[in-house]
Amino acid sequence: MADRINLFFAYAPIVVFALIVLVVYFSTRGQIAKIPIGQTFACNACGHRDKRDHMVPVAREGSVLWYCHRCVARL
């Protein structure tokens, strides 16, 4: 009888942990990450980094260069 009690208390924490992990996995596997990873661009002149909405694209020789609002005023 004592062996069964010891065996129960030996495996119970592992089983409970596995059940919790499975419940969390199945309840969250269809969710999309709430924090979007934003893409940033560096200014070609000064190196200032900002979001795409705040940068100005300038096409030169087949490539697109990104400038901040301060540097594009000097072009």
N, C-alpha and C positions, 0 to 999 in steps of 0.2 A: 504494500500500500504506500509506503514512504517513497518507493522508487517512482511510482506513478505521479505522486505529487511533485517530486523533484523534476521529473521529466516535463510535467505541465508548466511549471514555473521557468524551466529552461527554454522552452520553445514559445511560450506565450508572447513575450516582447517582440520576438522576430516576426511572428504571425501578425500581430497587431500593427507593427510598423509596415509590413508588406501590404496589408489592407489599406492603411492610410495613404501610402504612396499610390496604389492603384486607383483609389477613389479620387485623389487629387489629379492624377494623370487623365483619367477618363472625363473628369468634369471640366478640365481646362484645355483639352487638346484641340478644340475647334475655335478657340479664341484667337483673335489677331492682336498683335502687340499694340498697346495703346499709345506708345510714344514713337512717333515716326522719326526715322533717322533722316535728318535734313542734309541735303548736299550743299556744300559751301564752295565758293569759288574765290580764288586769290586774284587781286588786282595785278595786272601785268606790269604796272609802273611802280607802285609803292608796296605791294605785297599785302595790302589790307584784305582780310577774309570776311566774307559776308554771304548771306543767302542769295540765291539766284535772282530773286525779285528786286534786290537792291543793287544789282550789278548791271552794267551796260555791255552788251556784246558788240564787238567791232570785228568785221570780217576783213582780213588782210591776207592776200596771197594764198587763198584757199583754206586758211585756218581761222578759227574764231578766238579772239583775244578778249578777255573780260577786264573791264575797268570799273573802278568805283566812281561815284558821282563827282568826287573832287578832281580826279585825274582826267575824266572824260571832258571836263570843262576846259582843260588845258590843251587838248588835242587840236 
